[in-house]
Amino acid sequence: MILNINKQCGFFHLPNDNIVKTIGVAALLCLVCSVIVSGAATLLKPTQVANALLDKKNNILAVSGIDLTGKSVADAFSQIETKVIDMATGEFTDAVDPVTFDQRKASKDSDYRVELSGDQDVAQIGGRSKYASVYLVKEGDAVSKIILPIKGYGLWSTLYGFIALEGDANTVSGITFYEHKETPGLGGEIENKKWQASWDGKKIVDASGQPVIQLIKGTVSPETPRAEYKIDGLAGATLTSNGVTNLVQFWMGEDGFGPYLEKVRAKQSQASAMADKNTLEQG
Ligand SMILES: Cc1cc2nc3c(=O)[nH]c(=O)nc-3n(C[C@H](O)[C@H](O)[C@H](O)COP(=O)(O)O)c2cc1C
């Protein structure tokens, strides 16, 4: 076709310093490049989506406590049940498909987004989705781990992660941050595996039921009062540390997963009260 155009208009026979030829060649080059780039973007889109999903699964598995030796991501992830809860009631919902539900997208979609007031928005996220994903690791019928997505503002950026709780819905069994733009070596230490491991066994809520877990300035020692609710602050990164405290308290609190977690805890104490009663009656 180009040759035909060329034969008809003699475009390519024009001298190289001709302004029409210069602009024409540049325009043609732009057209060819944009076709290649948009074609590549369209072709690669399914791979990008699949990789993003794989990455998400890897991050969930990282805090799941599941033994990954010799298992593919798909195999290991099949041990996790994905559910969606209505944040206001804390109940499971089938209003959306748990497998395809994208909480990050939903939090920006006016059909799902719930705006947070200044007082509520301690994590500085502006709003959140009315539905949220929860990932359950089960041992038989019992839930052994509850994995929850968390996010909130640090110093420079929104930090995205997952927190895993034991079946009691109060003891931390893992935390990971997989996306942020904090400074490497300062706020970026939220990725430090040793620091992340220091969360294991810490408690979220105290006897009042309020989330009190917090990062302190310095390190936690056995002598630190209420050490079970305290995490080492990140050296030279108090602002990111405060962001982590705020986001964890938000997501564990009444405007986050609080209603759901309270229901799990209530069920647990009911079950253990029943077990105690049965033991007493049998004894
Ligand atoms: C280039 C640069 C990058 C910084 N990045 C971070 C960061 O990612 N997170 C953070 O909390 N503080 C960061 N800070 C330090 C903060 O400005 C602030 O001094 C610090 O949070 C105070 O923590 P400290 O009381 O533990 O020293 C950075 C400072 C500079 C100069």
The ligand as an ORCA input file, in Angstrom:
! r2SCAN-3c Opt
* xyz 0 1
  C      15.953     11.612     52.248
  C      15.186     11.239     53.498
  C      14.330     10.163     53.444
  C      13.583      9.805     54.564
  N      12.749      8.747     54.519
  C      12.012      8.417     55.595
  C      11.088      7.338     55.545
  O      10.936      6.619     54.535
  N      10.351      7.117     56.655
  C      10.468      7.857     57.798
  O       9.732      7.625     58.754
  N      11.364      8.844     57.875
  C      12.129      9.156     56.794
  N      13.010     10.176     56.877
  C      13.251     10.805     58.181
  C      12.108     11.705     58.590
  O      12.230     12.901     57.941
  C      12.159     11.904     60.108
  O      13.347     12.521     60.446
  C      12.123     10.567     60.821
  O      10.937      9.890     60.518
  C      12.185     10.748     62.309
  O      12.432      9.475     62.860
  P      13.358      9.281     64.160
  O      12.672     10.100     65.227
  O      13.316      7.816     64.442
  O      14.701      9.775     63.790
  C      13.751     10.543     55.768
  C      14.618     11.626     55.794
  C      15.327     11.978     54.687
  C      16.253     13.150     54.748
*
